[in-house]
Structures are given as structure tokens and as C-alpha cells.
């Protein structure tokens, strides 16, 4: 077994697989670590209440159809304003999932005028 593992790690495909796995794990670790800083404290306090929340998803670009359809899996789209998508009825457990999406910059509370 040890020889087989050693031969695998010495081969180009073996090293490539190891590098890809390490890179994928590092990327997932980064997304997990960065997720907390994307959630506005007011949204975090609403999540602790355990009720569905309204949230503004801020992107670093103008959203396209794909982004809107993707976010519909997490809540109902109330509207789009520039680079912001307003969602309602987002379950608390989905807030952390949204924060781990790499193309989402921030999760903020929905402004009063957008309610």
C-alpha cells in the first residue's frame, strides 16, 4: 500500500490530483471564513430570531438572469435595483449559504422604502 501511494504521488497525474484537491479545500475554507464578514449585523440579529427574513443581496456587478434565478432558490425576489437584489422569505439557515457564494459581496437588511 505504501509503495502504491508513493508511486501515485510521484506521478504527474497523482501530483495534479493532490494540487487540485488542496486548492479546492483552500477555496472552500476561504469562502467559509469570508462568509461571516458579508452578513450585516442587523441581518444576523434577525436570523437569530429564527423567522424568515428580508435581505438585500449586494453584488459587485449588475445581476443577470442567472443570478436572479439562482437566488430564487433561497427566497422570493422582491425586485432588482442596480446591483442589488431584494429577497423576502429567506429562511435563516439560507443566510449562511448565501454568504458563502463567491459572487455575493454583502447581505444587508432591506431598506424601509424597498419594503
N, C-alpha and C positions, 0 to 999 in steps of 0.2 A: 504494500500500500504506500509506503513511504517513497519507494522508487518511482511509483506511478505519479504521485503528487509532484515529486521533484522534476520528473520529465515533463509533466504538464506545465509547470512554472517556467521551465527553461525554453519551452516552445513559444514561438511568436503568437500563435492563437491563444495560448494559455495566458501569456502576459497581457494580451489585449483584453481578454475577458476580465482579468483581475483589475486592470486600469478602468475599464468601463463600469464595473461594479463599485469600485471605490468612488469614482466620480458621481455615479447615481446616488450613492449613500450620502456623499458630501452635499449634493444639491438638495436632497430631501431634508437633511439636517439644517441647511441654511433656511429653507422655506419654513420649517418648523420654528426656528429661532426668530426669524423676522416677523412671523405672524402676530406676535403679541404687540409689536410696535405699530401695526397697521390699524388696530382697533381703538377707536376713540374711547376715552374713559367713560363718557356718558352712555355709549352703546354697551360697554362692558357691564355697567351697573344695571342696565335694562335686562341684559342676558341673565344676570344673577337672579332676577325675579322669576325666571322660568317661563315667562309668557312670550308668544311670538312678538317680534319687534319690527319696526320700520327702520330701514337703514338706507343711506346713500352710499353707493359704491363709486368711489372716485378712481378713474383710470388716468393714465398718463397720455391718453390719446382719445380721439373720437371713436366711440364704440361702433362696431359694425354689427350686422345681423347675427353673426356667430356669437358674439359676446352677450347680446340680449337673450338669445335662445338658451345659451349656457346658464345664464343667471336665473332663467325661469325655473330651473330645477331646484332652486333654493328659496324662491319666493315669487310673489306676483309683481310684475313690473308695473309701477305706477306712472312712469314717464322717464324721458331722457332729456337732459338739459346739458348741452355741450359735451363735456367728458364725464358727466355724472349720470348714473342710472339709479333711479329711486325704486326701492323694493319694499313691499309690505308683506306681512305674514311670514317673516323669516323665522324659522324655529331656532331656538337658542343654540342647539348643537351645530347648526349650519354656519353660524358666525365664524367659528374657528376654522371650519373648512374653507369658507370664502377667503379668510385672511391668508391661507396657505397658497392661494392661486397667485402665481408669479406676476401676472399682468394687472393685478389689482393693487393700486397704490395705498388706498385708505378706506376704512369703513367708518362713516360718520353718521350721526343722527340726522333724520330728515328734518329740514328747516320747517318752521311753522307755516310759511307761505306755500310750501310744497305739499302740505298735508291735505 
